[in-house]
Amino acid sequence: MSVIDSSACLEYFADGANACFIEGPIEDIDALVAPTISLSEVLKRVLQQCDESAALEPTAAMQQGTVVEL
């Protein structure tokens, strides 16, 4: 099980310097756990920088895993 937080998701989708460390856990959908607060934070941050369709891409990917209330 891999719990992904907003900063890790943003790093991965921005192809940041540490994206290679996050690639395995975020791409293993069966083991991915995404807290609802992380979904909200990612959506908010990407909306500040891009349009709505770009903001929905990382949140949709996170929602493929198990979404838990937190």
All heavy atoms as TSV, in Angstrom:
chain	resi	resn	atom	element	x	y	z
A	1	MET	N	N	0.843	-1.169	0.000
A	1	MET	CA	C	0.000	0.000	0.000
A	1	MET	C	C	0.892	1.237	0.000
A	1	MET	O	O	1.853	1.319	0.741
A	1	MET	CB	C	-0.899	-0.001	1.229
A	1	MET	CG	C	-1.751	1.208	1.331
A	1	MET	SD	S	-2.800	1.363	2.804
A	1	MET	CE	C	-3.104	-0.258	3.351
A	2	SER	N	N	0.556	2.199	-0.852
A	2	SER	CA	C	1.287	3.457	-0.939
A	2	SER	C	C	0.301	4.610	-0.804
A	2	SER	O	O	-0.588	4.774	-1.623
A	2	SER	CB	C	1.996	3.583	-2.281
A	2	SER	OG	O	2.942	2.555	-2.440
A	3	VAL	N	N	0.467	5.378	0.251
A	3	VAL	CA	C	-0.364	6.563	0.439
A	3	VAL	C	C	0.355	7.728	-0.225
A	3	VAL	O	O	1.520	7.990	0.070
A	3	VAL	CB	C	-0.602	6.866	1.935
A	3	VAL	CG1	C	-1.438	8.126	2.100
A	3	VAL	CG2	C	-1.271	5.684	2.615
A	4	ILE	N	N	-0.326	8.401	-1.129
A	4	ILE	CA	C	0.304	9.505	-1.858
A	4	ILE	C	C	-0.233	10.830	-1.340
A	4	ILE	O	O	-1.428	10.990	-1.174
A	4	ILE	CB	C	0.094	9.370	-3.373
A	4	ILE	CG1	C	0.891	10.421	-4.108
A	4	ILE	CG2	C	-1.341	9.466	-3.758
A	4	ILE	CD1	C	1.649	9.898	-5.250
A	5	ASP	N	N	0.682	11.729	-1.044
A	5	ASP	CA	C	0.246	13.048	-0.607
A	5	ASP	C	C	0.308	14.020	-1.777
A	5	ASP	O	O	0.786	13.697	-2.862
A	5	ASP	CB	C	1.059	13.539	0.584
A	5	ASP	CG	C	2.481	13.918	0.231
A	5	ASP	OD1	O	2.964	13.543	-0.842
A	5	ASP	OD2	O	3.112	14.608	1.055
A	6	SER	N	N	-0.186	15.203	-1.553
A	6	SER	CA	C	-0.291	16.168	-2.645
A	6	SER	C	C	1.065	16.578	-3.204
A	6	SER	O	O	1.225	16.710	-4.418
A	6	SER	CB	C	-1.080	17.397	-2.191
A	6	SER	OG	O	-0.523	17.936	-1.015
A	7	SER	N	N	2.045	16.777	-2.349
A	7	SER	CA	C	3.357	17.209	-2.847
A	7	SER	C	C	3.996	16.147	-3.732
A	7	SER	O	O	4.618	16.462	-4.743
A	7	SER	CB	C	4.288	17.585	-1.697
A	7	SER	OG	O	4.533	16.468	-0.867
A	8	ALA	N	N	3.829	14.880	-3.387
A	8	ALA	CA	C	4.385	13.799	-4.209
A	8	ALA	C	C	3.672	13.732	-5.552
A	8	ALA	O	O	4.316	13.561	-6.596
A	8	ALA	CB	C	4.272	12.468	-3.480
A	9	CYS	N	N	2.379	13.882	-5.550
A	9	CYS	CA	C	1.622	13.835	-6.801
A	9	CYS	C	C	2.000	15.008	-7.698
A	9	CYS	O	O	2.204	14.842	-8.902
A	9	CYS	CB	C	0.132	13.856	-6.503
A	9	CYS	SG	S	-0.874	13.640	-7.976
A	10	LEU	N	N	2.126	16.177	-7.127
A	10	LEU	CA	C	2.512	17.351	-7.910
A	10	LEU	C	C	3.912	17.187	-8.491
A	10	LEU	O	O	4.162	17.552	-9.634
A	10	LEU	CB	C	2.425	18.611	-7.052
A	10	LEU	CG	C	1.006	19.038	-6.670
A	10	LEU	CD1	C	1.041	20.105	-5.588
A	10	LEU	CD2	C	0.236	19.509	-7.880
A	11	GLU	N	N	4.809	16.629	-7.722
A	11	GLU	CA	C	6.181	16.397	-8.187
A	11	GLU	C	C	6.184	15.418	-9.361
A	11	GLU	O	O	6.875	15.621	-10.360
A	11	GLU	CB	C	7.029	15.839	-7.039
A	11	GLU	CG	C	8.461	15.579	-7.389
A	11	GLU	CD	C	9.316	16.835	-7.452
A	11	GLU	OE1	O	8.836	17.925	-7.103
A	11	GLU	OE2	O	10.471	16.715	-7.859
A	12	TYR	N	N	5.392	14.373	-9.252
A	12	TYR	CA	C	5.322	13.362	-10.302
A	12	TYR	C	C	4.764	13.945	-11.601
A	12	TYR	O	O	5.336	13.773	-12.669
A	12	TYR	CB	C	4.468	12.185	-9.831
A	12	TYR	CG	C	4.232	11.145	-10.890
A	12	TYR	CD1	C	5.218	10.224	-11.215
A	12	TYR	CD2	C	3.029	11.086	-11.583
A	12	TYR	CE1	C	5.013	9.264	-12.192
A	12	TYR	CE2	C	2.813	10.131	-12.557
A	12	TYR	CZ	C	3.811	9.226	-12.861
A	12	TYR	OH	O	3.600	8.285	-13.841
A	13	PHE	N	N	3.634	14.638	-11.520
A	13	PHE	CA	C	3.001	15.152	-12.729
A	13	PHE	C	C	3.731	16.351	-13.326
A	13	PHE	O	O	3.572	16.646	-14.504
A	13	PHE	CB	C	1.525	15.466	-12.482
A	13	PHE	CG	C	0.684	14.240	-12.510
A	13	PHE	CD1	C	0.338	13.583	-11.348
A	13	PHE	CD2	C	0.270	13.695	-13.713
A	13	PHE	CE1	C	-0.413	12.420	-11.372
A	13	PHE	CE2	C	-0.484	12.527	-13.756
A	13	PHE	CZ	C	-0.822	11.900	-12.580
A	14	ALA	N	N	4.546	17.037	-12.535
A	14	ALA	CA	C	5.355	18.139	-13.062
A	14	ALA	C	C	6.693	17.628	-13.578
A	14	ALA	O	O	7.504	18.395	-14.062
A	14	ALA	CB	C	5.574	19.187	-11.984
A	15	ASP	N	N	6.913	16.315	-13.457
A	15	ASP	CA	C	8.172	15.689	-13.851
A	15	ASP	C	C	9.351	16.378	-13.167
A	15	ASP	O	O	10.353	16.718	-13.795
A	15	ASP	CB	C	8.334	15.689	-15.375
A	15	ASP	CG	C	9.359	14.663	-15.832
A	15	ASP	OD1	O	9.583	13.674	-15.101
A	15	ASP	OD2	O	9.935	14.853	-16.917
A	16	GLY	N	N	9.187	16.568	-11.865
A	16	GLY	CA	C	10.220	17.223	-11.071
A	16	GLY	C	C	11.421	16.326	-10.832
A	16	GLY	O	O	11.465	15.165	-11.268
A	17	ALA	N	N	12.384	16.872	-10.125
A	17	ALA	CA	C	13.646	16.174	-9.876
A	17	ALA	C	C	13.459	14.858	-9.120
A	17	ALA	O	O	14.238	13.921	-9.294
A	17	ALA	CB	C	14.585	17.087	-9.092
A	18	ASN	N	N	12.452	14.760	-8.283
A	18	ASN	CA	C	12.223	13.548	-7.489
A	18	ASN	C	C	11.116	12.652	-8.052
A	18	ASN	O	O	10.681	11.711	-7.385
A	18	ASN	CB	C	11.903	13.921	-6.042
A	18	ASN	CG	C	13.076	14.556	-5.357
A	18	ASN	OD1	O	14.209	14.083	-5.472
A	18	ASN	ND2	N	12.841	15.656	-4.655
A	19	ALA	N	N	10.656	12.937	-9.250
A	19	ALA	CA	C	9.572	12.153	-9.843
A	19	ALA	C	C	9.928	10.678	-9.988
A	19	ALA	O	O	9.068	9.810	-9.867
A	19	ALA	CB	C	9.184	12.737	-11.196
A	20	CYS	N	N	11.202	10.394	-10.214
A	20	CYS	CA	C	11.615	8.990	-10.389
A	20	CYS	C	C	11.386	8.161	-9.123
A	20	CYS	O	O	11.160	6.964	-9.208
A	20	CYS	CB	C	13.078	8.925	-10.815
A	20	CYS	SG	S	14.230	9.624	-9.629
A	21	PHE	N	N	11.396	8.798	-7.953
A	21	PHE	CA	C	11.171	8.078	-6.701
A	21	PHE	C	C	9.694	7.795	-6.463
A	21	PHE	O	O	9.328	6.916	-5.701
A	21	PHE	CB	C	11.724	8.872	-5.510
A	21	PHE	CG	C	13.203	9.093	-5.595
A	21	PHE	CD1	C	13.710	10.351	-5.846
A	21	PHE	CD2	C	14.087	8.042	-5.437
A	21	PHE	CE1	C	15.074	10.569	-5.931
A	21	PHE	CE2	C	15.457	8.239	-5.516
A	21	PHE	CZ	C	15.951	9.510	-5.768
A	22	ILE	N	N	8.842	8.543	-7.105
A	22	ILE	CA	C	7.398	8.447	-6.906
A	22	ILE	C	C	6.742	7.589	-7.982
A	22	ILE	O	O	5.648	7.074	-7.805
A	22	ILE	CB	C	6.790	9.875	-6.911
A	22	ILE	CG1	C	7.479	10.719	-5.846
A	22	ILE	CG2	C	5.302	9.850	-6.679
A	22	ILE	CD1	C	7.335	12.197	-6.044
A	23	GLU	N	N	7.429	7.404	-9.090
A	23	GLU	CA	C	6.868	6.714	-10.247
A	23	GLU	C	C	6.293	5.337	-9.909
A	23	GLU	O	O	5.169	5.024	-10.288
A	23	GLU	CB	C	7.941	6.573	-11.324
A	23	GLU	CG	C	7.449	5.962	-12.599
A	23	GLU	CD	C	8.528	5.959	-13.663
A	23	GLU	OE1	O	9.712	6.160	-13.341
A	23	GLU	OE2	O	8.171	5.749	-14.822
A	24	GLY	N	N	7.034	4.513	-9.216
A	24	GLY	CA	C	6.567	3.164	-8.888
A	24	GLY	C	C	5.297	3.167	-8.060
A	24	GLY	O	O	4.297	2.549	-8.447
A	25	PRO	N	N	5.294	3.853	-6.917
A	25	PRO	CA	C	4.092	3.850	-6.078
A	25	PRO	C	C	2.856	4.450	-6.744
A	25	PRO	O	O	1.759	3.935	-6.593
A	25	PRO	CB	C	4.500	4.684	-4.867
A	25	PRO	CG	C	5.983	4.573	-4.812
A	25	PRO	CD	C	6.427	4.468	-6.243
A	26	ILE	N	N	3.018	5.519	-7.513
A	26	ILE	CA	C	1.833	6.157	-8.107
A	26	ILE	C	C	1.295	5.352	-9.290
A	26	ILE	O	O	0.114	5.407	-9.597
A	26	ILE	CB	C	2.120	7.619	-8.509
A	26	ILE	CG1	C	0.807	8.405	-8.594
A	26	ILE	CG2	C	2.864	7.707	-9.820
A	26	ILE	CD1	C	0.976	9.896	-8.723
A	27	GLU	N	N	2.130	4.579	-9.943
A	27	GLU	CA	C	1.672	3.795	-11.086
A	27	GLU	C	C	1.137	2.418	-10.682
A	27	GLU	O	O	0.537	1.737	-11.501
A	27	GLU	CB	C	2.800	3.666	-12.107
A	27	GLU	CG	C	3.092	5.000	-12.782
A	27	GLU	CD	C	4.191	4.943	-13.812
A	27	GLU	OE1	O	4.828	3.878	-13.957
A	27	GLU	OE2	O	4.437	5.965	-14.456
A	28	ASP	N	N	1.335	2.015	-9.432
A	28	ASP	CA	C	0.775	0.755	-8.941
A	28	ASP	C	C	-0.618	1.047	-8.386
A	28	ASP	O	O	-0.816	1.198	-7.186
A	28	ASP	CB	C	1.686	0.157	-7.864
A	28	ASP	CG	C	1.219	-1.203	-7.391
A	28	ASP	OD1	O	0.246	-1.750	-7.968
A	28	ASP	OD2	O	1.822	-1.725	-6.434
A	29	ILE	N	N	-1.589	1.151	-9.276
A	29	ILE	CA	C	-2.945	1.578	-8.930
A	29	ILE	C	C	-3.582	0.695	-7.860
A	29	ILE	O	O	-4.285	1.189	-6.994
A	29	ILE	CB	C	-3.837	1.609	-10.199
A	29	ILE	CG1	C	-3.299	2.633	-11.195
A	29	ILE	CG2	C	-5.282	1.908	-9.864
A	29	ILE	CD1	C	-3.250	4.053	-10.707
A	30	ASP	N	N	-3.312	-0.601	-7.893
A	30	ASP	CA	C	-3.932	-1.513	-6.924
A	30	ASP	C	C	-3.483	-1.227	-5.496
A	30	ASP	O	O	-4.214	-1.510	-4.556
A	30	ASP	CB	C	-3.614	-2.964	-7.280
A	30	ASP	CG	C	-4.241	-3.386	-8.596
A	30	ASP	OD1	O	-5.301	-2.819	-8.948
A	30	ASP	OD2	O	-3.679	-4.261	-9.276
A	31	ALA	N	N	-2.293	-0.670	-5.337
A	31	ALA	CA	C	-1.762	-0.394	-4.000
A	31	ALA	C	C	-1.819	1.082	-3.628
A	31	ALA	O	O	-1.436	1.466	-2.533
A	31	ALA	CB	C	-0.317	-0.885	-3.906
A	32	LEU	N	N	-2.330	1.913	-4.526
A	32	LEU	CA	C	-2.349	3.357	-4.306
A	32	LEU	C	C	-3.520	3.770	-3.426
A	32	LEU	O	O	-4.653	3.377	-3.670
A	32	LEU	CB	C	-2.436	4.093	-5.648
A	32	LEU	CG	C	-2.449	5.611	-5.591
A	32	LEU	CD1	C	-1.119	6.135	-5.077
A	32	LEU	CD2	C	-2.744	6.179	-6.968
A	33	VAL	N	N	-3.230	4.576	-2.409
A	33	VAL	CA	C	-4.253	5.134	-1.534
A	33	VAL	C	C	-4.130	6.649	-1.603
A	33	VAL	O	O	-3.046	7.196	-1.391
A	33	VAL	CB	C	-4.081	4.656	-0.079
A	33	VAL	CG1	C	-5.108	5.305	0.831
A	33	VAL	CG2	C	-4.180	3.135	-0.006
A	34	ALA	N	N	-5.224	7.319	-1.927
A	34	ALA	CA	C	-5.221	8.771	-2.065
A	34	ALA	C	C	-6.213	9.388	-1.074
A	34	ALA	O	O	-7.420	9.191	-1.204
A	34	ALA	CB	C	-5.591	9.172	-3.483
A	35	PRO	N	N	-5.713	10.132	-0.090
A	35	PRO	CA	C	-6.617	10.821	0.830
A	35	PRO	C	C	-7.388	11.928	0.107
A	35	PRO	O	O	-6.863	12.577	-0.805
A	35	PRO	CB	C	-5.681	11.431	1.872
A	35	PRO	CG	C	-4.403	10.673	1.743
A	35	PRO	CD	C	-4.324	10.264	0.312
A	36	THR	N	N	-8.617	12.160	0.504
A	36	THR	CA	C	-9.440	13.180	-0.134
A	36	THR	C	C	-8.811	14.562	-0.019
A	36	THR	O	O	-8.920	15.366	-0.950
A	36	THR	CB	C	-10.857	13.211	0.474
A	36	THR	OG1	O	-10.756	13.334	1.899
A	36	THR	CG2	C	-11.630	11.963	0.109
A	37	ILE	N	N	-8.134	14.849	1.066
A	37	ILE	CA	C	-7.488	16.152	1.222
A	37	ILE	C	C	-6.399	16.339	0.166
A	37	ILE	O	O	-6.213	17.438	-0.357
A	37	ILE	CB	C	-6.938	16.358	2.656
A	37	ILE	CG1	C	-6.466	17.802	2.856
A	37	ILE	CG2	C	-5.824	15.396	2.972
A	37	ILE	CD1	C	-7.570	18.804	2.945
A	38	SER	N	N	-5.703	15.275	-0.177
A	38	SER	CA	C	-4.666	15.364	-1.217
A	38	SER	C	C	-5.286	15.657	-2.578
A	38	SER	O	O	-4.743	16.443	-3.358
A	38	SER	CB	C	-3.857	14.070	-1.288
A	38	SER	OG	O	-3.104	13.907	-0.114
A	39	LEU	N	N	-6.417	15.039	-2.865
A	39	LEU	CA	C	-7.114	15.318	-4.118
A	39	LEU	C	C	-7.475	16.800	-4.204
A	39	LEU	O	O	-7.272	17.448	-5.234
A	39	LEU	CB	C	-8.378	14.471	-4.239
A	39	LEU	CG	C	-8.172	12.983	-4.458
A	39	LEU	CD1	C	-9.470	12.230	-4.230
A	39	LEU	CD2	C	-7.641	12.722	-5.839
A	40	SER	N	N	-7.989	17.321	-3.121
A	40	SER	CA	C	-8.384	18.723	-3.083
A	40	SER	C	C	-7.181	19.653	-3.245
A	40	SER	O	O	-7.241	20.635	-3.993
A	40	SER	CB	C	-9.087	19.006	-1.750
A	40	SER	OG	O	-9.363	20.363	-1.617
A	41	GLU	N	N	-6.095	19.347	-2.560
A	41	GLU	CA	C	-4.895	20.178	-2.639
A	41	GLU	C	C	-4.280	20.165	-4.036
A	41	GLU	O	O	-3.851	21.208	-4.541
A	41	GLU	CB	C	-3.866	19.717	-1.609
A	41	GLU	CG	C	-4.270	19.987	-0.192
A	41	GLU	CD	C	-3.353	19.342	0.826
A	41	GLU	OE1	O	-2.551	18.450	0.470
A	41	GLU	OE2	O	-3.445	19.720	2.004
A	42	VAL	N	N	-4.235	19.008	-4.659
A	42	VAL	CA	C	-3.677	18.898	-6.006
A	42	VAL	C	C	-4.541	19.677	-6.992
A	42	VAL	O	O	-4.027	20.452	-7.811
A	42	VAL	CB	C	-3.536	17.422	-6.437
A	42	VAL	CG1	C	-3.255	17.303	-7.920
A	42	VAL	CG2	C	-2.445	16.748	-5.626
A	43	LEU	N	N	-5.839	19.497	-6.921
A	43	LEU	CA	C	-6.741	20.212	-7.821
A	43	LEU	C	C	-6.576	21.719	-7.661
A	43	LEU	O	O	-6.442	22.455	-8.644
A	43	LEU	CB	C	-8.188	19.799	-7.558
A	43	LEU	CG	C	-9.238	20.443	-8.459
A	43	LEU	CD1	C	-9.027	20.048	-9.913
A	43	LEU	CD2	C	-10.625	20.059	-7.997
A	44	LYS	N	N	-6.547	22.184	-6.428
A	44	LYS	CA	C	-6.413	23.614	-6.166
A	44	LYS	C	C	-5.096	24.166	-6.721
A	44	LYS	O	O	-5.081	25.207	-7.375
A	44	LYS	CB	C	-6.492	23.878	-4.664
A	44	LYS	CG	C	-6.347	25.327	-4.302
A	44	LYS	CD	C	-6.412	25.530	-2.804
A	44	LYS	CE	C	-6.156	26.983	-2.456
A	44	LYS	NZ	N	-6.178	27.200	-1.019
A	45	ARG	N	N	-4.009	23.468	-6.481
A	45	ARG	CA	C	-2.694	23.955	-6.915
A	45	ARG	C	C	-2.560	23.974	-8.448
A	45	ARG	O	O	-2.067	24.943	-9.018
A	45	ARG	CB	C	-1.589	23.092	-6.308
A	45	ARG	CG	C	-0.213	23.544	-6.658
A	45	ARG	CD	C	0.078	24.888	-6.028
A	45	ARG	NE	N	1.436	25.280	-6.358
A	45	ARG	CZ	C	1.813	26.516	-6.568
A	45	ARG	NH1	N	0.956	27.504	-6.449
A	45	ARG	NH2	N	3.053	26.788	-6.877
A	46	VAL	N	N	-3.018	22.920	-9.102
A	46	VAL	CA	C	-2.901	22.871	-10.556
A	46	VAL	C	C	-3.831	23.900	-11.201
A	46	VAL	O	O	-3.480	24.520	-12.203
A	46	VAL	CB	C	-3.152	21.456	-11.103
A	46	VAL	CG1	C	-3.056	21.418	-12.610
A	46	VAL	CG2	C	-2.142	20.474	-10.507
A	47	LEU	N	N	-4.989	24.138	-10.604
A	47	LEU	CA	C	-5.895	25.162	-11.133
A	47	LEU	C	C	-5.278	26.559	-11.063
A	47	LEU	O	O	-5.589	27.428	-11.874
A	47	LEU	CB	C	-7.227	25.157	-10.377
A	47	LEU	CG	C	-8.261	24.146	-10.834
A	47	LEU	CD1	C	-9.458	24.138	-9.890
A	47	LEU	CD2	C	-8.700	24.431	-12.264
A	48	GLN	N	N	-4.405	26.777	-10.090
A	48	GLN	CA	C	-3.724	28.069	-9.977
A	48	GLN	C	C	-2.754	28.295	-11.127
A	48	GLN	O	O	-2.461	29.438	-11.475
A	48	GLN	CB	C	-2.954	28.159	-8.655
A	48	GLN	CG	C	-3.835	28.245	-7.436
A	48	GLN	CD	C	-3.042	28.178	-6.141
A	48	GLN	OE1	O	-1.874	27.778	-6.128
A	48	GLN	NE2	N	-3.667	28.570	-5.047
A	49	GLN	N	N	-2.265	27.212	-11.698
A	49	GLN	CA	C	-1.231	27.326	-12.722
A	49	GLN	C	C	-1.707	26.975	-14.130
A	49	GLN	O	O	-1.078	27.375	-15.104
A	49	GLN	CB	C	-0.051	26.418	-12.362
A	49	GLN	CG	C	0.582	26.768	-11.040
A	49	GLN	CD	C	1.651	25.781	-10.630
A	49	GLN	OE1	O	1.765	24.707	-11.201
A	49	GLN	NE2	N	2.427	26.153	-9.644
A	50	CYS	N	N	-2.778	26.210	-14.247
A	50	CYS	CA	C	-3.224	25.705	-15.550
A	50	CYS	C	C	-4.741	25.819	-15.661
A	50	CYS	O	O	-5.407	26.266	-14.736
A	50	CYS	CB	C	-2.823	24.242	-15.713
A	50	CYS	SG	S	-1.065	23.940	-15.545
A	51	ASP	N	N	-5.262	25.325	-16.773
A	51	ASP	CA	C	-6.702	25.318	-16.953
A	51	ASP	C	C	-7.332	24.086	-16.299
A	51	ASP	O	O	-6.644	23.218	-15.778
A	51	ASP	CB	C	-7.073	25.393	-18.433
A	51	ASP	CG	C	-6.559	24.211	-19.243
A	51	ASP	OD1	O	-6.040	23.249	-18.661
A	51	ASP	OD2	O	-6.688	24.260	-20.475
A	52	GLU	N	N	-8.644	24.030	-16.346
A	52	GLU	CA	C	-9.376	22.969	-15.653
A	52	GLU	C	C	-9.057	21.580	-16.185
A	52	GLU	O	O	-8.919	20.635	-15.417
A	52	GLU	CB	C	-10.875	23.227	-15.743
A	52	GLU	CG	C	-11.704	22.253	-14.935
A	52	GLU	CD	C	-13.185	22.559	-14.967
A	52	GLU	OE1	O	-13.566	23.674	-15.374
A	52	GLU	OE2	O	-13.957	21.677	-14.584
A	53	SER	N	N	-8.924	21.436	-17.489
A	53	SER	CA	C	-8.655	20.104	-18.041
A	53	SER	C	C	-7.292	19.586	-17.577
A	53	SER	O	O	-7.140	18.395	-17.305
A	53	SER	CB	C	-8.740	20.114	-19.561
A	53	SER	OG	O	-7.757	20.958	-20.114
A	54	ALA	N	N	-6.317	20.463	-17.473
A	54	ALA	CA	C	-4.997	20.056	-16.970
A	54	ALA	C	C	-5.067	19.700	-15.495
A	54	ALA	O	O	-4.368	18.801	-15.028
A	54	ALA	CB	C	-3.981	21.167	-17.193
A	55	ALA	N	N	-5.913	20.377	-14.751
A	55	ALA	CA	C	-6.046	20.115	-13.318
A	55	ALA	C	C	-6.733	18.785	-13.044
A	55	ALA	O	O	-6.485	18.150	-12.022
A	55	ALA	CB	C	-6.811	21.246	-12.649
A	56	LEU	N	N	-7.584	18.369	-13.951
A	56	LEU	CA	C	-8.312	17.118	-13.739
A	56	LEU	C	C	-7.452	15.883	-13.999
A	56	LEU	O	O	-7.747	14.812	-13.475
A	56	LEU	CB	C	-9.568	17.087	-14.607
A	56	LEU	CG	C	-10.631	18.120	-14.239
A	56	LEU	CD1	C	-11.789	18.069	-15.232
A	56	LEU	CD2	C	-11.116	17.913	-12.820
A	57	GLU	N	N	-6.404	16.017	-14.780
A	57	GLU	CA	C	-5.557	14.863	-15.111
A	57	GLU	C	C	-4.928	14.210	-13.870
A	57	GLU	O	O	-5.087	13.004	-13.674
A	57	GLU	CB	C	-4.479	15.268	-16.107
A	57	GLU	CG	C	-3.607	14.110	-16.542
A	57	GLU	CD	C	-2.528	14.537	-17.515
A	57	GLU	OE1	O	-2.672	15.579	-18.170
A	57	GLU	OE2	O	-1.544	13.805	-17.624
A	58	PRO	N	N	-4.216	14.950	-13.014
A	58	PRO	CA	C	-3.616	14.285	-11.849
A	58	PRO	C	C	-4.652	13.794	-10.838
A	58	PRO	O	O	-4.474	12.735	-10.242
A	58	PRO	CB	C	-2.705	15.342	-11.239
A	58	PRO	CG	C	-3.120	16.633	-11.814
A	58	PRO	CD	C	-3.799	16.340	-13.106
A	59	THR	N	N	-5.737	14.536	-10.679
A	59	THR	CA	C	-6.743	14.074	-9.722
A	59	THR	C	C	-7.448	12.827	-10.221
A	59	THR	O	O	-7.763	11.933	-9.438
A	59	THR	CB	C	-7.769	15.187	-9.394
A	59	THR	OG1	O	-8.326	15.692	-10.601
A	59	THR	CG2	C	-7.104	16.320	-8.634
A	60	ALA	N	N	-7.672	12.736	-11.518
A	60	ALA	CA	C	-8.283	11.526	-12.085
A	60	ALA	C	C	-7.358	10.328	-11.902
A	60	ALA	O	O	-7.818	9.227	-11.589
A	60	ALA	CB	C	-8.602	11.724	-13.556
A	61	ALA	N	N	-6.067	10.541	-12.075
A	61	ALA	CA	C	-5.100	9.452	-11.876
A	61	ALA	C	C	-5.098	8.997	-10.415
A	61	ALA	O	O	-5.058	7.795	-10.131
A	61	ALA	CB	C	-3.708	9.908	-12.287
A	62	MET	N	N	-5.161	9.945	-9.495
A	62	MET	CA	C	-5.183	9.599	-8.068
A	62	MET	C	C	-6.452	8.833	-7.709
A	62	MET	O	O	-6.430	7.933	-6.876
A	62	MET	CB	C	-5.072	10.865	-7.205
A	62	MET	CG	C	-3.729	11.556	-7.322
A	62	MET	SD	S	-3.700	13.151	-6.483
A	62	MET	CE	C	-3.727	12.643	-4.767
A	63	GLN	N	N	-7.556	9.183	-8.341
A	63	GLN	CA	C	-8.830	8.538	-8.031
A	63	GLN	C	C	-8.925	7.112	-8.553
A	63	GLN	O	O	-9.831	6.382	-8.173
A	63	GLN	CB	C	-9.985	9.367	-8.590
A	63	GLN	CG	C	-10.198	10.656	-7.829
A	63	GLN	CD	C	-11.300	11.507	-8.427
A	63	GLN	OE1	O	-11.557	11.448	-9.631
A	63	GLN	NE2	N	-11.922	12.303	-7.594
A	64	GLN	N	N	-7.995	6.695	-9.383
A	64	GLN	CA	C	-7.985	5.305	-9.852
A	64	GLN	C	C	-7.593	4.356	-8.728
A	64	GLN	O	O	-7.906	3.176	-8.767
A	64	GLN	CB	C	-7.047	5.152	-11.043
A	64	GLN	CG	C	-7.572	5.824	-12.283
A	64	GLN	CD	C	-6.634	5.676	-13.454
A	64	GLN	OE1	O	-5.680	4.911	-13.415
A	64	GLN	NE2	N	-6.894	6.412	-14.514
A	65	GLY	N	N	-6.881	4.888	-7.741
A	65	GLY	CA	C	-6.531	4.080	-6.573
A	65	GLY	C	C	-7.688	4.082	-5.597
A	65	GLY	O	O	-8.828	4.415	-5.947
A	66	THR	N	N	-7.413	3.733	-4.364
A	66	THR	CA	C	-8.409	3.757	-3.316
A	66	THR	C	C	-8.443	5.143	-2.697
A	66	THR	O	O	-7.427	5.620	-2.183
A	66	THR	CB	C	-8.094	2.714	-2.231
A	66	THR	OG1	O	-8.006	1.430	-2.838
A	66	THR	CG2	C	-9.146	2.699	-1.138
A	67	VAL	N	N	-9.587	5.801	-2.732
A	67	VAL	CA	C	-9.740	7.128	-2.140
A	67	VAL	C	C	-10.287	6.951	-0.727
A	67	VAL	O	O	-11.274	6.253	-0.511
A	67	VAL	CB	C	-10.694	8.013	-2.977
A	67	VAL	CG1	C	-10.909	9.358	-2.312
A	67	VAL	CG2	C	-10.137	8.183	-4.390
A	68	VAL	N	N	-9.601	7.583	0.241
A	68	VAL	CA	C	-10.021	7.466	1.633
A	68	VAL	C	C	-10.270	8.860	2.203
A	68	VAL	O	O	-9.603	9.822	1.832
A	68	VAL	CB	C	-8.971	6.732	2.499
A	68	VAL	CG1	C	-8.815	5.301	2.072
A	68	VAL	CG2	C	-7.630	7.431	2.464
A	69	GLU	N	N	-11.239	8.956	3.075
A	69	GLU	CA	C	-11.534	10.241	3.725
A	69	GLU	C	C	-10.472	10.534	4.770
A	69	GLU	O	O	-10.131	9.686	5.580
A	69	GLU	CB	C	-12.910	10.205	4.373
A	69	GLU	CG	C	-14.026	10.165	3.355
A	69	GLU	CD	C	-15.391	10.273	4.000
A	69	GLU	OE1	O	-15.510	10.879	5.087
A	69	GLU	OE2	O	-16.334	9.758	3.405
A	70	LEU	N	N	-9.972	11.737	4.691
A	70	LEU	CA	C	-8.955	12.155	5.664
A	70	LEU	C	C	-9.008	13.656	5.783
A	70	LEU	O	O	-9.008	14.360	4.809
A	70	LEU	CB	C	-7.573	11.718	5.204
A	70	LEU	CG	C	-6.413	12.014	6.135
A	70	LEU	CD1	C	-6.563	11.260	7.445
A	70	LEU	CD2	C	-5.107	11.676	5.482
